Amino acid sequence: MDYNTDEKGRRRRPLKNVKWVAQYLGVTRNTVHQWVMEGHIPYINLGTKGGRRIIRFDPDVIEAWLYDRTFTPGKGDKKDKGE
């Protein structure tokens, strides 16, 4: 097993920091920190160092989180189906 796969053979990428997530999503680092504080974005809490919280993000989880928030007009909208 290499660092790119887990024990079940699934592909894994290294954890990413706030700067990477902000660039990936096209928002500021402050926005990412705010989303973390409000519980809007999935993250991993690695503990604290010098009074600061160390957080990282799994890129696969961030992509799934983003996909779950994708809206396509006319698909899945109960109002469009008359329900």
PyRosetta script that sets phi, psi and omega in degrees:
from pyrosetta import init, pose_from_sequence

init()
pose = pose_from_sequence("MDYNTDEKGRRRRPLKNVKWVAQYLGVTRNTVHQWVMEGHIPYINLGTKGGRRIIRFDPDVIEAWLYDRTFTPGKGDKKDKGE")
pose.set_psi(1, 125.5)
pose.set_omega(1, 176.0)
pose.set_phi(2, -99.5)
pose.set_psi(2, 179.4)
pose.set_omega(2, -175.3)
pose.set_phi(3, -69.5)
pose.set_psi(3, -10.9)
pose.set_omega(3, -179.1)
pose.set_phi(4, -90.2)
pose.set_psi(4, -4.5)
pose.set_omega(4, 178.8)
pose.set_phi(5, -131.2)
pose.set_psi(5, 151.6)
pose.set_omega(5, 176.6)
pose.set_phi(6, -96.3)
pose.set_psi(6, -171.9)
pose.set_omega(6, -176.3)
pose.set_phi(7, -64.5)
pose.set_psi(7, -19.7)
pose.set_omega(7, 178.4)
pose.set_phi(8, -98.3)
pose.set_psi(8, 7.7)
pose.set_omega(8, 177.9)
pose.set_phi(9, 83.9)
pose.set_psi(9, 5.4)
pose.set_omega(9, 178.7)
pose.set_phi(10, -75.5)
pose.set_psi(10, 144.1)
pose.set_omega(10, 179.6)
pose.set_phi(11, -70.2)
pose.set_psi(11, 133.7)
pose.set_omega(11, 178.2)
pose.set_phi(12, -128.9)
pose.set_psi(12, 140.5)
pose.set_omega(12, 175.6)
pose.set_phi(13, -109.0)
pose.set_psi(13, 155.7)
pose.set_omega(13, 177.9)
pose.set_phi(14, -59.1)
pose.set_psi(14, 149.5)
pose.set_omega(14, 177.4)
pose.set_phi(15, -64.6)
pose.set_psi(15, 150.3)
pose.set_omega(15, -177.8)
pose.set_phi(16, -114.6)
pose.set_psi(16, 159.7)
pose.set_omega(16, -179.6)
pose.set_phi(17, -98.5)
pose.set_psi(17, 179.6)
pose.set_omega(17, -177.8)
pose.set_phi(18, -60.1)
pose.set_psi(18, -41.1)
pose.set_omega(18, -179.1)
pose.set_phi(19, -59.4)
pose.set_psi(19, -43.5)
pose.set_omega(19, 179.6)
pose.set_phi(20, -62.7)
pose.set_psi(20, -46.2)
pose.set_omega(20, -178.9)
pose.set_phi(21, -62.2)
pose.set_psi(21, -42.8)
pose.set_omega(21, 179.5)
pose.set_phi(22, -60.8)
pose.set_psi(22, -45.7)
pose.set_omega(22, 179.1)
pose.set_phi(23, -65.5)
pose.set_psi(23, -42.4)
pose.set_omega(23, -179.1)
pose.set_phi(24, -61.4)
pose.set_psi(24, -40.7)
pose.set_omega(24, -177.7)
pose.set_phi(25, -90.6)
pose.set_psi(25, -9.7)
pose.set_omega(25, 179.1)
pose.set_phi(26, 73.6)
pose.set_psi(26, 34.3)
pose.set_omega(26, 177.9)
pose.set_phi(27, -126.6)
pose.set_psi(27, 175.9)
pose.set_omega(27, 178.7)
pose.set_phi(28, -83.0)
pose.set_psi(28, 162.4)
pose.set_omega(28, 175.6)
pose.set_phi(29, -63.7)
pose.set_psi(29, -34.9)
pose.set_omega(29, 177.4)
pose.set_phi(30, -60.9)
pose.set_psi(30, -38.4)
pose.set_omega(30, 178.4)
pose.set_phi(31, -63.5)
pose.set_psi(31, -44.2)
pose.set_omega(31, 178.8)
pose.set_phi(32, -61.5)
pose.set_psi(32, -44.8)
pose.set_omega(32, 177.7)
pose.set_phi(33, -60.3)
pose.set_psi(33, -40.5)
pose.set_omega(33, 179.1)
pose.set_phi(34, -64.2)
pose.set_psi(34, -43.7)
pose.set_omega(34, 178.4)
pose.set_phi(35, -61.1)
pose.set_psi(35, -38.6)
pose.set_omega(35, 177.2)
pose.set_phi(36, -62.6)
pose.set_psi(36, -48.7)
pose.set_omega(36, -178.4)
pose.set_phi(37, -61.4)
pose.set_psi(37, -34.3)
pose.set_omega(37, -178.5)
pose.set_phi(38, -88.5)
pose.set_psi(38, -4.5)
pose.set_omega(38, 179.0)
pose.set_phi(39, 76.1)
pose.set_psi(39, 25.1)
pose.set_omega(39, -177.6)
pose.set_phi(40, -88.5)
pose.set_psi(40, -20.3)
pose.set_omega(40, -174.3)
pose.set_phi(41, -128.5)
pose.set_psi(41, 138.0)
pose.set_omega(41, -179.7)
pose.set_phi(42, -72.6)
pose.set_psi(42, 136.5)
pose.set_omega(42, -179.7)
pose.set_phi(43, -147.9)
pose.set_psi(43, 169.0)
pose.set_omega(43, 178.1)
pose.set_phi(44, -116.1)
pose.set_psi(44, 125.4)
pose.set_omega(44, 179.3)
pose.set_phi(45, -93.8)
pose.set_psi(45, 112.5)
pose.set_omega(45, -178.7)
pose.set_phi(46, -93.1)
pose.set_psi(46, 3.8)
pose.set_omega(46, 179.6)
pose.set_phi(47, 112.2)
pose.set_psi(47, -157.0)
pose.set_omega(47, -179.1)
pose.set_phi(48, -128.6)
pose.set_psi(48, 155.3)
pose.set_omega(48, 175.7)
pose.set_phi(49, -144.8)
pose.set_psi(49, 119.2)
pose.set_omega(49, -179.9)
pose.set_phi(50, 61.4)
pose.set_psi(50, 32.1)
pose.set_omega(50, 179.3)
pose.set_phi(51, 83.4)
pose.set_psi(51, -0.8)
pose.set_omega(51, 178.8)
pose.set_phi(52, -107.8)
pose.set_psi(52, 139.1)
pose.set_omega(52, 178.4)
pose.set_phi(53, -76.2)
pose.set_psi(53, 135.4)
pose.set_omega(53, 176.9)
pose.set_phi(54, -101.0)
pose.set_psi(54, 115.3)
pose.set_omega(54, 179.5)
pose.set_phi(55, -122.2)
pose.set_psi(55, 146.1)
pose.set_omega(55, 177.0)
pose.set_phi(56, -136.7)
pose.set_psi(56, 165.9)
pose.set_omega(56, -176.3)
pose.set_phi(57, -129.4)
pose.set_psi(57, 138.0)
pose.set_omega(57, 174.0)
pose.set_phi(58, -86.2)
pose.set_psi(58, 117.9)
pose.set_omega(58, -177.2)
pose.set_phi(59, -57.7)
pose.set_psi(59, -34.9)
pose.set_omega(59, 179.1)
pose.set_phi(60, -67.0)
pose.set_psi(60, -38.0)
pose.set_omega(60, 178.8)
pose.set_phi(61, -70.1)
pose.set_psi(61, -39.6)
pose.set_omega(61, 178.0)
pose.set_phi(62, -62.8)
pose.set_psi(62, -42.3)
pose.set_omega(62, 178.3)
pose.set_phi(63, -63.7)
pose.set_psi(63, -41.8)
pose.set_omega(63, 178.1)
pose.set_phi(64, -64.8)
pose.set_psi(64, -41.8)
pose.set_omega(64, 177.8)
pose.set_phi(65, -59.7)
pose.set_psi(65, -43.9)
pose.set_omega(65, 179.5)
pose.set_phi(66, -65.7)
pose.set_psi(66, -43.6)
pose.set_omega(66, 178.9)
pose.set_phi(67, -60.3)
pose.set_psi(67, -41.1)
pose.set_omega(67, 179.9)
pose.set_phi(68, -63.0)
pose.set_psi(68, -22.4)
pose.set_omega(68, -179.1)
pose.set_phi(69, -98.0)
pose.set_psi(69, 3.9)
pose.set_omega(69, -179.9)
pose.set_phi(70, -75.4)
pose.set_psi(70, 129.8)
pose.set_omega(70, 179.4)
pose.set_phi(71, -113.8)
pose.set_psi(71, 128.0)
pose.set_omega(71, 174.7)
pose.set_phi(72, -115.0)
pose.set_psi(72, 114.3)
pose.set_omega(72, -179.0)
pose.set_phi(73, -53.8)
pose.set_psi(73, 134.6)
pose.set_omega(73, 177.7)
pose.set_phi(74, 87.3)
pose.set_psi(74, -6.7)
pose.set_omega(74, 179.3)
pose.set_phi(75, -118.7)
pose.set_psi(75, 124.3)
pose.set_omega(75, 175.7)
pose.set_phi(76, 77.3)
pose.set_psi(76, 2.9)
pose.set_omega(76, 179.6)
pose.set_phi(77, -90.7)
pose.set_psi(77, 115.0)
pose.set_omega(77, -176.4)
pose.set_phi(78, -61.4)
pose.set_psi(78, -29.6)
pose.set_omega(78, 178.8)
pose.set_phi(79, -64.1)
pose.set_psi(79, -36.3)
pose.set_omega(79, -179.8)
pose.set_phi(80, -70.3)
pose.set_psi(80, -24.3)
pose.set_omega(80, -177.5)
pose.set_phi(81, -92.6)
pose.set_psi(81, -2.3)
pose.set_omega(81, 179.9)
pose.set_phi(82, 76.0)
pose.set_psi(82, 17.7)
pose.set_omega(82, -179.7)
pose.set_phi(83, -89.4)
pose.dump_pdb("model.pdb")
